[in-house]
Amino acid sequence: MSRHLEPDYPTKPHGNIPAFNSYEEEADFWDTHDFTDKRPLRQDPVRAYTKQIMFRVDSEMDSELEVIAHQRGLKKASLIRMALKDWLRDEHRNAS
């Protein structure tokens, strides 16, 4: 997962991008909006998650994920999904 500066919350609105009060609120917005045009991608993002992937991690990684998720006000699964989305986006960019 790439390292980046985290914004202070609440953020300020910027153009079509609203203000966010938390990392989770911002993540929910970007889960349902496209970065390039800020239009909603789908009406019900919860129902869009229809597939489940299971994998094993060691206790140390599980603890680290739990701490980071808690710090960001997220569930562990949301944190992992966001990290995977970032990784896939980077893979697509690097493939070009």
Secondary structure, 3 states (H helix, E strand, C coil): CCCCCCCCCCCCCECCECCCCCHHHHHHHHHHECCCCCCECCCCHHHHCCCCCCCCCCHHHHHHHHHHHHHHCCCHHHHHHHHHHHHHHHHHHHHC
